[in-house]
Every structure is written in structure tokens, then in C-alpha cells.
Amino acid sequence: MAGIFRRRGGATSQLAGASIEGPAGVDTRTKRLVTRLTPGSVAVIDHEDIDRIAAEALVECRPRMVLNAAASSSGRYPNEGPLLIVGAGIPLVDGLGHELMERVHDGDPVSVIGGEVFLHGDLIARGNRQTPESIAATHELSRASIGIELNRFVRNTVEYIEHSSDLLDDEVGVPDLGVDWSGRQVLIVVRGADYREDLALLRQTGYLREMRPVIVAVDGGADALIESRFTPDVIVGDMDSVSEDALRCGAHLVVHAYKDGNAPGAARLDRLGLEHHLLAASGTSEDIAMLMAYELGADLIVAVGTHTSMVDFLDKGRAGMASTVLTRIKVGPILVDAKGVSRLYERRVRKRDLLLLVLAAVFAMAVIIAISEPIRLLIRANWVYFTGFVGVSLL
């Protein structure tokens, strides 16, 4: 039934016609907003084509509702974000217009009825109340235009090579961090899809304990590592989505700067009094982390949560797609993606596996007995004693 939302676990959310009220949390950048959004508030964003990572972060904040000035799904490609929000039982109204961001401020008491937004009783915006059905219909239409997006992607890559070829041609001017990377494995963590599961698997397999890789976090990946009880050696990024606690964890801080040397992220670290290094290069912070490991002689790069699929690239936006593809071409021979590897493992212990384990143990004992003369003598002596004891008892 349209207008009724189901929460995880089967609970029913509010009716579409009911009034939803709460204090607003406002930011044009979703990744900034989620660092301060409180449960029960109304998230007000301006985010066209909400990606999976942004949606998961919003859901974790448990807002009462999400108001989006832009289209949550523009029809350009089938993005997962809106479905995750609605599937979590959080009402979503979008297409409210960019003026919404100017009219609503942090803490303002907003109320929403259907697709209408009110501030102090005044109607300030109308939008579209999304349902799983409406989002699915948009995604169905978007599949017909995915070829157009692929063509744009190819053109963008060619243009990027023509104007920003430093990622392929030049050596990245990596600062001296006092960390020995040569011949070692490097674990690069981005707060992307399946990062929690993959970090948990790396812990279970003993990879971190045995290989002791250099651990590099990309922006919010630092908080992801700390949540999983790991400490990064290096944090790379523009530093706008990293908590202050993570920045003070003792890791070396590398601020990703533009090619002209401008580094907005450095201002925050200066205010916090934290020592840091600048690295100016084209591309994204994820690209820079991989190139650092490559240039400093890493034996293998293990990537967690990074962008790998076409939808990942489209989520990131066309401006960032080409650099990531080019970076992967350059570091490809030593790059291993851990993304989704947890899905390859069966977490249940099957009866067949237990039976095989027991049979293997019995076989191993039989081999030891067969090749060990002292053990054979001990068994024969006990057998003679036992048979003799039984014989006397019967008499």
C-alpha cells in the first residue's frame, strides 16, 4: 500500500498523510551532516542521486525523516541510496527545490505532511513523497539510459587523460612520513560498501596479525578502522569527514591538495594544532592513497570499501570516475580488492565439515600409531593386560 512504510523487523512507519515534526539538521553535503545529525531530527540535504554510502550513514543516524532539495534518483542510473532509506522505515521527500537550503537552518522546527514542508506553520516547499514502488519505477526507466552514461564515462576518461595525465605520467610527490613501505603489504580502507564485513573477515583470518601491513585510511575510513578496533598508520584525504578523535589517534596525516597547492583540509588541522603533510595531485583521495603505496614500493595493496563497479563510479560522480580508473590501471598488478570477499565465506559450521574434521583426526592418529614403535608396544601391553583381566574375571 503506497504511503505506508515498513521498518526493519516488520514495524509500521508513519502514514504518508500524518504530520512528522522535528528539529532540522541542514547541510548541502551529506557526509558533513551525518557527523552531527542526532536521532529524531529531520535531515535536510541537497543530494542528487543519493549513493549507497551516504544512505547508510543517514540510516545509522536514525533521523525522523529525510528532506532532499534535489532528486534522490534522477533517472540517470539505478542508485541504491533511496531504497536503503525508505527500506529502513525512514520517510523520504525529495525534489523540494534548492531554495529549501536557504529557508531552513539547523534547529528549526519543521513539520511535514505528505510531500509538503512547513516552517512555523507556513508552507515553504512541496516535493515528492517516495515509496519503494516509485523508486523502483524510476530505476526501471534509468536502465534504458545506462548506455548513455557509459558513453559519458568513456568520453570523460578520454578528456581526463588529455587534461590531467599526471596520474599516469608523473611520480606522485609523496612526503617523507618515516614509515617503511618497501616490500610490505598496504591495507587501504575506504568507508565504502561492505567495509565492516570485510574488516571483520580480515580480523578472523589473522591477516593483520600475520602480515602486519601498513594501514592507510581514506578520510572517514579512519573512523571505520577505529570502530573495528584497528589503528591506522596513515590518514589521507581532505579531512572533512574524519572525526577529531580519529585525527588524534597518532596516525600520520596527509592532506590531499589540488594541483595548484590549495588544500582546504589543512585549515582544519591547523585549527586543531595537528602536524600534517600536503600532497598535491589530481584525482580523489582514494586514488592518492593507492598511488602513495605504489610509489613507495608496496609489495601488495589490499583495498577495502573502494570503488570497483560501474554503479560505484556513477555514485561518485563523473568528475571522479576517470581518475579512479586510471589509477587502477597504473597500480593494477599489485592491487587486490577485498570488497565483498566476506560473501565468499559460509559462516555456518556444516555437519559435513565437522565429520571431515573428525575423520582427519582419526586418520592422523592411525598414522602416528603405525609409524611409532613405542606407541605400538604400549597398546599391545594394555591389550594383554585387558584381555588377561577379563579372562580372570570370567573364571
Order of alpha helices (4+ residues) and beta strands (2+ residues): beta-beta-beta-alpha-beta-alpha-beta-alpha-beta-alpha-beta-beta-beta-beta-alpha-alpha-alpha-beta-alpha-alpha-beta-alpha-beta-alpha-beta-alpha-beta-alpha-beta-alpha-alpha-beta-alpha-alpha
